[in-house]
Amino acid sequence: MRAVILGGSIAGLLAAQALTEHVDEVVVVERDRLLDSPGQRPGVPQSVHLHALVHRGLREIEQLVPGFAADLAAAGARAFDFGADTAIYNPAGWSKRFPSSLTIYGASRVLIESVLRDRVLAHPRVHLCCGRAVEGLVGDARTITGVRLQATPIPLDADLVVDATGRGSRARHWLARLGYPPVPEVVIDAHVGYASRQYAIPDRHIADWHACYVQLAAPHRPRGAVLAPVEGNRWMVSLIGVKSHRPTTTEDDFLRFARSLPTPAIAEVLAHATPLTPILATHATSNRRRYVENAHGQPTNLIHLGDAVCSLNPIYAQGMSTAAAAAALLARCCRTRPRSCDLAPRFHRQLARLNNWAWQLATTTDLSWPTTDGGPPTLLQRITDRYAEHVFTGATDNPQVASAVLDVLHLLRPPRSLLAPTTLARTLRATHRGAHVD
């Protein structure tokens, strides 16, 4: 049995790893020509921006690829305690910091993918076909039988195909050519943009945090930023803005934007740091969900995962982790009935429930901006957004509330967990007292 993975990025590599124990051969098709050493590549333009692998994603990858975290550290990534070592300026002020079990690694997207690729491609059943773009699919009314590749006259035969081609997936066009009905989709776009740059961490830099996160908050705080360490003693800094507040790539504007944030913490450290890269910006931040689980008459052996089925606003750092959770789900589905004719629909039904957490988090927050396309928010989303204001107030002086918030942000618990009686009581007490804002 041969599985063909379309896309050799993080989602595709994890899917390949998930299938290694259940098929005879896994072929990963990647249009980029991959380098022997870590480096930027055209197919992943977002790799120049800050990425974070939240704790759920790290845990899922470690289960699929044991020793991944150790390999990441050996390659130069710095591990730190997210609860204790990340300064978060939320809409109500500085969140309470506390020792936690939420380990996070300061690493660039390039390093994370490189370490993962080395491990996955070392498996004897995994083969890489790079430098070849996918031009279409081959199949009939029920199944996909192969993949057509650029400059290759004979299709690549496949018993199972996984679409991991990301936000720009062309699967809907390929399927339309074969006569398959369209898949319903929803797009929610808050018109968020961000600009990123790397800096050398100054030798004399002293702070009681490793990373700093200034959150946006609708409707009166349309600017935010994240600063985090990556390998090579560097900071990756991303400045974030909504609509007319989106940062530019102008040299003077970068520091001016940092100084306009509601706290000077990031601007102060950048004033003494040496820039290492140009400023690069992106506006590709819409949330897009393809409801494959609700579509009828779809191929029974074509699986969509990662950004190809549910792409989220990148500022919430959920993409890599939802892809890891999807790959872990794929492995579980294969363990139960690996060669069943209902693998794809069964997987997509369970994936929809898995993606609901992250989708709810990202879209509820984005829909709180009045300029967002794809709304208006539902009554439940409006209530959730209003309650979140109280939760952030509670997080400024109560470590238990702050811990509950971080568990949700790290995809360890669903958003509804913030309504647990103990968290609700602590939140309401803090709101009643009025938390102190630094």
N, C-alpha and C positions, 0 to 999 in steps of 0.2 A: 504494500500500500504506500503510495507516494502523496505527501502533502506539499503543496507549493504555497509559500508565504510571499505575498506581494508587499514589499517594503522591508528594508533592512535596518530600520531605525529601532528605537527602544521597544515599541509595541510589537514589531515583527520579530525581533530577536527573542523576546520573552515568549511569544507564541510558539516559535520554533523549539525553544527549550521545553515548553509544556507538552509538546507532541512527541518528543524523542523516545519516550517509553511506550508509545502506542501505535507508531507507524514504522515502516521499514526504512523510509528515506524522507528527509525534509530538505527541500530546495528553497533557499531564500533568494528571491529576485530583487535586486536593488539597481536603480537606474544610475546612481553615482558610481564612479570608480573610486573605491575605498583606498585610503592610504594605509601604509603599514604602521604609522604612528598617529597619535591623536591630532586632529586638525579640523578646521571648518570645511564644510562641503556644501555644494549648492542646494542639495535637497533638504537641508535643515537650516534655513536662514535664521530661525529663531535661536539657534545655539549660541549666538553672540550675546544673548540676553541672559539674565539671571534665572536659574532653575533651582527648584528645591524638591527633594525627594522626601515627602512627609513620611511619618513613621509607619503608616499602613503600607505604603509602597515599599519601603525598605524591608519590612517584615515579609511581604509577599515575595519579593525578589530573593531574599535570603532563603526562603523555603524552596524556590525553584532552582536557585543557583547557590548552593551552600558555600559559604566562604566569600561571597561577593563583597560584603562590607569590609572584610579584612583586606581583600585585594584593592578596594577603593582607598583604604587608609595607606596601604603600602605604596600606592601610586601618588600619594601626596595630599589626599583629602583630609581635612581636619574635622574630627568628630567633636561635637559639643552637645550639651544638654539644652534642648530648646526651651524648656520651662524656666531654667535658671539663667541661661546665657543669651537670651534674645530679649532685647528691650522693645516692647510693643506699645506704641502710642495709639491707643484706640480712640473712638469718638468722645470718650469721657475723660481721657488722660492716660497716664502710664499704667499699664496692667501690672498687677502684682506678680513678682517673679518668685520662683520656688524650685527646689530640686524635684526633678521628674524623671520618668523612665523614657521620655521622648528623645531618643538620640537622633541627631541629624548630622549629615556630613556636608561640610563646605566644599563643594566640588562644582566645576563647570559642567555644562551639558555634554561638552566634547569628551571630557574625561569619563563621565558616567557611561556614555555610550561605548567608548573605546574599551573600557574594562569589561563591560558586559559582552561586547562582540568577541573579544578574545576568549572568554569563557565558553560562550555558546558555540562558536565555530570550532572549538577544540573537540566537540562531541563527534564521534565517528559517523553518526547518521546524518549530520547536518552538512549541507554543501551550499556554497555561495555562488550565485551567478550575478556578477556585478557589471555595471556598464551597459545594461540592457533595459530599456524602458518597456513597460507593458503597453501593448497596443489594443488588447481586447481579450475577450473570453471565447471559448468554444464550448458548445453544449446544446442540449435539447430542452424540451418543455419542463423537465424536472431537475436535471443535474448539469453541472459543469464538468466537462471532460478534459479540458486543457486550457492553456494560456498562450496567447499569441504575443511573441516578443519582437521587438524591433530588430530588423535585419536578420531574422531567422525564419526561413520559409516553412519549417515544420513546427507545429505547436508543441509546447511542452505538456506532455500528458500529466493529468492530475486526478487523483481520487478524492482529494479534499483541497479546497482553496481557501486561504485566509487573506482577507483584504485588510492590510495594515498600512495603507498608503497615506494615512493621515488626513488632515483637514481638507486637502485638495483632492480627495478620492474621486476618481472618475467611474466608479463602479456603476452608478446609476445610468451612465451613458453606454457602458459596455453591455449592461443587462437590457437596456432598451433596444439595442441592435438585435438581440436574440429574441425579442418579443415579450419580455417580462414586464409586468405592470410596474409603475413607479412606486417608490416607497414614500409615504408621507413624512414630511420633515418640518421642523420649527426652527426659526432663527430669531434670537434675541440679541440685539446689539446696542450696548450702552455708549458706543463710540469712545471707548477708552483707548488711549495711546501711551506708549512709554518709550523712553530713550535711555540707553545703557552705555556704560563706559567702565573700563577697568583702571584701577589705580594700584600703585605699589603701596603696601602698608608701611607707614613710616616706622623707622627703628624705635623712635621714642614714643610711639603711640601707647597710651595707657587708658584703659576704660574697663568698667565692670561688666561689659557685655562683649560678645563676639559678633552678633548681628543686631541690626536695628531695623524696625519695620514701622513706618508711619502710615496708618491706614487712612483710606478715603472714607468719607461719610456724607451721604446725601442728606439734604441738598446743599449744605453750606460749606463742605470741605471737599472741593473737587480736585485737590492735589494731595499726592502721597509719594512715598519712596521706600525702597528697600536697599539696604547695604548688608552684604554678607561676604565672608571670606571664601576664597576658592584656593585651589592648589597653587603653589609657586609664590606664596606670601603676597597674594593679591586680594584686593576687594573688587567685587562686582557690584556696581551701583546702578539701579534702575529707578528713574524718576517717572511718576505715573500721573496722568491727568485725564479729565473727562471733557470731551467735546472741545470747546475753545481753549481749555486749559491744558491740552496735550502739549508736552514739551517738544521743543525743536532740537535740531542737531547743531545749533549755533553755539560756538565756544562760550561766549559771555552769558548766553541764556541758560546754560546748564547750571552754573553756580548761582545765578540769579534765581532760578527756579528752586534750588535747594534752600536758599535763604528765605523763600516765601512760604515754606512749610510752617505748620503751627508750632513746631519745636525746632530749635537751631541745632539739634544733636548731630544730624548728618552734615549740614553745612559746615559746622565747626571742624569736623575731622577731615573733610575734603579740602579745606583751606590749607592744610599742611601736608597733603598727599600729592604725589606726582602721577599725572595721567599717563597711561601706557598705551591706550588705543584711541582711535577716533570715536566720536559719538554716533551711535546707530539707533534708529527709531523704527517702530512698527505700529501700525494701526489695525493689524489683523487679530482682533480680540473678541469677535462675536462668539456667542454660544450657538451651536448648531447641533440639533439632535435628529437623527434619522430613525423613525420608529419601525425598524425592521420587524419587530415582534408583532406588530399589528398588520403587516402587509401580507396579502394572500398571493399564492402562486409563485413564491420565491424558490430559488434552487435549494435543494435539501442538503447540498454539500458545499455551500459557500458561506463562510463565516466572516462577519465584519466585527472588528474590535478597535479599541483605542479611539483616536480622533476621527477615524473613518466612519464611526457610528455616533459618537458623542464627543464633540469638541467643546471645550469650556474656555471661558475667559482666562488667559494664562496668568493673570495677576494673582489668582487664587492658588496657584501651585498644585493643581490637582491632576494634570494631564499624565505625567509619568506614573503616578500612583494608581489612577484608575486603569491605565493600561496593564499595570502589574497585577491588579486584582482580577482583570478580565482574563489574563493568561492563566492565573491560578484557577479560575473557574473553568477554563477550557480543559485544564488537566484533570479536574474533578469529573467533568462531564465525560471525558474519554475513559476514565477509570471505571465508570459504571457501565456504559454501553458504547465502547469505542467505535464499533463499525455499524452502528444502527443507522437506519435511513432517516431518523428524525434528529440527528445530532445538531444540525444547524438551528432548526426552530426551537429545540429544547434549550440550546445554549443562549439564543437570543432572548427567550422569555426570562431566563434567570439573569442575564446581563442587564436587562431593563431594570429589574429590581435593584441590582447592584449599583447601577449608574444613577438611580433616583436620588441618593444622598447628595452626591456632588452636584448634580443638576439643580436640585433645590437650593443648595447653598449659593451657587454662582448666579442663578437667574433671579432669585429673590433679592439679592443684593443689587444686581444690575438694574432690575425693574424699579428700584427705589429712586432712580434718577428720572426726572420728568422728561428728559430728551431721548430716552431709550426707545428704539424701534422694536416692535414685537409685543408690546403690551396691549392693554394696561395690566397691572398686576391683579391677581385674584384677591378676593377678600381674605383668604387664608394667608396669602403672601403679604398683604398689608398688615395683618395682625402680627405675623411672624417678624416683619421688619420693625414694627413698633416695639415688640417685646425685646428684640435684640438690643435696642437702645438701653433698656434697663439692665440687660445682662452685662453689657460693656461697663456700665456704671458699677455693677457689683464686682466686676473683675478688677477694678482699680484698687480695691482694698481687701478683697476676700480671696485667698489663694484657692479655696475649693471651687468658687465660681470660675476663677481664671483657669483652673485645671479642667473644668467641664467644657469651657470654650475651646481650649486647645485640643481636647479629645475629638471634638467635632471638626475642627480645622484640619486635624491629622487623619480624618476619615476613620477613626476608631469607633465612633458612636454616631448614630443618626442625629440630625438637628432636633428631632423631637425629644432627645434625651435632656435637652436644656429645660424641659418642662417637668423633670423629675421633682418630686416633692421637696427634697432637701435643697436642690439647686434653686427651685422657685422661691422657697422661703428665704434663703440667703440673698437672692437677688432683690426681693421686695424689701427686705430689711435695709440693704445697702441703699436702695433707691429712696426709701423713706428718710434715712439719715442724711442723704446727700453726700456722695463720695467726694473726697478731696481731689481736685485736679491740679497737677503741678504745672 
